[in-house]
Amino acid sequence: LRFLAKEYDAAITDFEQALDLGPDDYTRDMLATSLFLRGHPDAALREWNRLGRPLVQNIRIEGTDKVDESWVRREVTASEGGLLRPKHIQGTRLRLDETGLFRSANPRPVPLGEGKVDLEVAVLERHGLWDYWAEFAARSAVYAFAKKVRVRYYNMLGSGITVGGEYKWEDTQPRLQGSLYWPRPVGLPFNVYLEGVTAKPHYELDGPITLRTRGLSAGVRRVLGSATVVQVGWRARHRTFSRFRFDSPHGDINGFDASVERGWLD
């Protein structure tokens, strides 16, 4: 009765209490349906999965314009005809976020009845210098107060590549930096990044001294599972100083770096 009255919070409690008394497939199906209608698709999928449901009938991509639809489809971890699990929703969203090509990505099941769903993946693309010109103008004004300019161009020439640059003209910390991010180059199962920087900071250490540094960073990023991103890269820096100090020798600094990012709360 509470379900029919659309009092889904109360219905969820009732169905959970009923399941505590004993397993029942119909009750679990109603619990999953209540969770879904209340806006908890992951919890609903976990309950449906206990019944061996739902199976994916079709994968639908919505919202693409400049980005090729196949680029979205290749990041979907579910498969047509297979069981849809919460990890497929979470993993698909994370992989799409990692491309840098989308302002938002929302994979969601669309129930069809008889234990089947369509998986709809709705995306909002990034393209060009800005998503919204007013937001770009406001952000640029804030950067200008910090004496820097920062630009980023998404999906350059329809290649999926994002290029960016930053110039800081502060008197004591001038800096120029460029970056490139290429998701899944030529179909490879990882994303590539490249960064270059040149800077000329000034310090007062027993008198004025200027550091001149130039360098490159490069590496790859890959999504593992539904909540983990690993990164492996290499950094190289060449530095010189305007005058000699025992603790500031000229030379190169090179090294590998690695990181693991794990999402705990979605």
C-alpha positions in Angstrom: 0.0 0.0 0.0 2.8 2.4 0.8 4.5 1.6 -2.5 1.2 2.3 -4.4 0.9 5.5 -2.5 4.5 6.4 -3.7 5.7 6.6 -0.2 8.9 4.9 -1.2 11.0 5.5 1.9 8.3 3.7 4.0 7.9 1.0 1.4 11.7 0.3 1.5 11.6 -0.1 5.2 8.6 -2.5 5.0 10.2 -4.7 2.3 13.5 -4.9 4.2 11.6 -6.0 7.3 9.7 -8.6 5.3 13.0 -10.0 3.9 14.4 -10.2 7.5 11.5 -12.7 8.1 12.5 -14.8 5.1 13.8 -14.7 1.5 11.2 -14.0 -1.2 12.0 -13.1 -4.8 8.8 -11.0 -5.3 9.6 -8.9 -2.1 13.2 -8.4 -3.2 12.1 -7.3 -6.6 9.7 -4.8 -5.0 12.5 -3.5 -2.7 14.7 -3.0 -5.7 12.0 -1.2 -7.6 11.3 1.1 -4.6 15.1 1.9 -4.3 15.2 2.7 -8.0 12.2 5.0 -7.9 13.6 6.7 -4.8 16.8 7.5 -6.8 19.2 4.9 -5.5 20.0 2.9 -8.7 23.2 1.3 -7.3 21.4 -0.1 -4.3 18.5 -1.2 -6.6 21.0 -3.0 -8.8 22.5 -4.8 -5.9 19.1 -6.2 -4.9 18.2 -7.1 -8.5 21.6 -8.8 -8.9 20.6 -11.3 -6.2 17.8 -12.4 -8.5 20.2 -12.7 -11.5 18.8 -9.5 -13.0 18.8 -7.2 -14.9 20.3 -8.1 -18.3 21.4 -5.3 -20.6 19.3 -5.3 -23.8 20.8 -2.2 -25.5 23.5 0.4 -24.7 22.3 3.9 -25.7 24.6 6.9 -26.0 23.0 10.3 -25.6 24.5 13.9 -25.9 27.4 13.4 -28.3 28.0 16.1 -30.8 31.7 16.8 -31.5 32.9 13.5 -29.9 32.5 10.3 -31.8 29.9 8.0 -30.2 32.3 5.1 -30.4 34.7 6.9 -28.0 32.0 6.9 -25.4 30.9 3.3 -26.1 34.5 2.0 -25.7 34.5 3.3 -22.1 31.3 1.4 -21.1 32.3 -1.6 -19.0 28.9 -3.4 -19.3 28.0 -5.5 -22.4 24.7 -6.1 -24.2 23.2 -9.4 -23.0 25.2 -9.4 -19.8 24.2 -8.8 -16.2 24.4 -5.1 -15.2 26.1 -4.5 -11.9 26.8 -1.3 -9.8 30.5 -1.6 -10.7 29.6 -1.2 -14.4 27.9 2.1 -13.6 30.8 3.4 -11.4 33.5 2.2 -13.7 31.9 3.7 -16.8 31.5 7.0 -15.1 35.1 7.0 -13.9 36.5 6.1 -17.3 34.6 8.8 -19.0 35.7 11.4 -16.5 39.3 10.3 -17.0 39.1 11.2 -20.7 38.7 14.9 -19.8 36.3 15.3 -22.7 33.1 15.5 -20.7 31.8 18.0 -18.3 29.5 15.3 -16.9 28.8 11.6 -17.6 25.8 9.9 -16.3 25.3 6.2 -17.0 21.9 4.9 -15.8 19.7 1.8 -16.2 16.3 2.3 -17.9 14.0 -0.6 -16.9 12.2 -2.4 -19.7 10.4 -5.1 -17.7 10.9 -8.8 -17.6 14.3 -8.4 -16.0 15.8 -6.3 -18.8 17.2 -2.8 -19.0 18.7 -0.4 -21.5 21.9 1.2 -20.3 21.7 4.9 -21.2 24.9 6.9 -21.1 24.2 10.6 -21.2 27.2 12.9 -21.6 27.8 16.6 -21.7 30.8 17.4 -23.9 33.6 19.8 -23.5 34.8 21.4 -26.7 36.9 24.4 -27.5 38.1 27.0 -25.0 35.1 27.0 -22.8 31.8 25.3 -21.9 30.1 28.6 -21.0 31.6 31.9 -22.0 30.5 33.7 -18.8 32.2 31.1 -16.6 35.3 31.4 -18.7 35.3 35.2 -18.4 34.8 35.0 -14.6 37.6 32.4 -14.2 40.0 34.4 -16.4 39.3 37.5 -14.3 40.2 35.6 -11.1 43.4 34.3 -12.7 44.3 37.9 -13.8 44.3 39.1 -10.2 46.8 36.3 -9.4 48.9 37.6 -12.3 48.5 34.6 -14.5 46.5 33.4 -17.5 45.4 29.9 -18.1 43.7 28.4 -21.2 42.7 24.9 -22.2 41.3 23.7 -25.5 39.3 20.5 -25.5 39.0 17.9 -28.3 41.4 19.7 -30.7 40.5 19.2 -34.3 38.2 16.3 -33.3 41.2 14.2 -32.2 40.2 13.9 -28.5 43.4 15.7 -27.5 43.2 18.4 -24.8 46.0 21.1 -24.8 46.5 23.7 -22.2 48.9 26.5 -21.2 49.6 28.7 -18.3 51.7 31.9 -18.1 52.4 33.6 -14.8 54.0 37.1 -14.9 54.5 37.6 -11.2 57.8 39.5 -10.7 59.5 37.0 -8.5 57.9 33.8 -10.0 57.6 34.0 -13.8 56.5 30.7 -15.2 55.4 29.2 -18.5 53.8 25.8 -18.7 52.1 23.7 -21.5 50.3 20.4 -21.3 48.8 17.8 -23.6 46.4 15.0 -22.6 45.5 12.3 -25.1 42.9 9.7 -24.0 43.3 6.2 -25.5 45.8 7.1 -28.2 45.2 5.0 -31.3 43.0 2.8 -29.2 45.5 1.9 -26.6 44.0 1.1 -23.1 45.4 4.1 -21.3 45.6 7.9 -21.4 48.8 9.8 -22.1 49.9 13.1 -20.6 52.8 15.4 -21.5 53.9 18.6 -19.7 56.6 21.1 -20.4 57.6 24.0 -18.1 60.1 26.8 -17.9 60.5 29.1 -14.9 62.8 31.8 -13.6 62.1 32.4 -9.9 64.1 34.9 -8.0 65.3 34.5 -4.3 67.1 36.4 -1.7 69.7 34.1 -0.2 72.7 36.1 1.1 71.9 38.4 -1.9 69.8 37.9 -5.0 69.9 34.6 -6.8 67.9 33.4 -9.8 67.0 29.9 -10.7 66.4 28.9 -14.3 64.7 25.6 -14.8 63.3 23.8 -17.8 61.8 20.4 -18.0 59.4 17.8 -19.2 57.0 15.3 -17.6 55.3 12.4 -19.4 53.4 9.4 -18.4 50.3 7.3 -18.7 47.1 6.9 -16.6 44.8 3.9 -16.6 41.5 3.1 -14.8 41.5 -0.2 -12.9 38.1 -1.6 -11.8 35.4 0.8 -10.8 37.2 3.2 -8.4 41.0 3.1 -9.0 43.3 5.1 -11.3 47.0 4.3 -11.5 49.6 6.7 -13.0 53.2 6.0 -14.0 55.4 8.8 -15.3 58.9 10.3 -15.8 60.2 13.7 -15.0 63.3 15.6 -16.2 64.5 19.0 -15.1 67.6 21.0 -16.0 68.5 23.9 -13.7 71.1 26.6 -13.5 71.7 29.4 -11.1 72.8 33.0 -11.6 75.7 32.5 -9.1 77.4 29.6 -7.4 76.3 28.4 -3.9 77.3 25.1 -2.3 73.7 24.1 -1.9 72.6 25.1 -5.4 74.7 23.3 -8.0 73.9 23.3 -11.7 72.7 20.1 -13.2 69.8 17.7 -14.1 67.2 16.0 -11.9 65.5 13.0 -13.4 63.2 10.4 -11.9 60.2 8.1 -12.2 57.0 8.7 -10.3 53.9 6.6 -9.7 50.6 7.1 -7.9 47.4 5.3 -7.1 44.1 7.2 -6.7 41.3 5.4 -5.0 37.7 6.7 -4.7 36.1 5.8 -1.4 32.8 7.7 -1.6 30.7 8.4 -4.7 
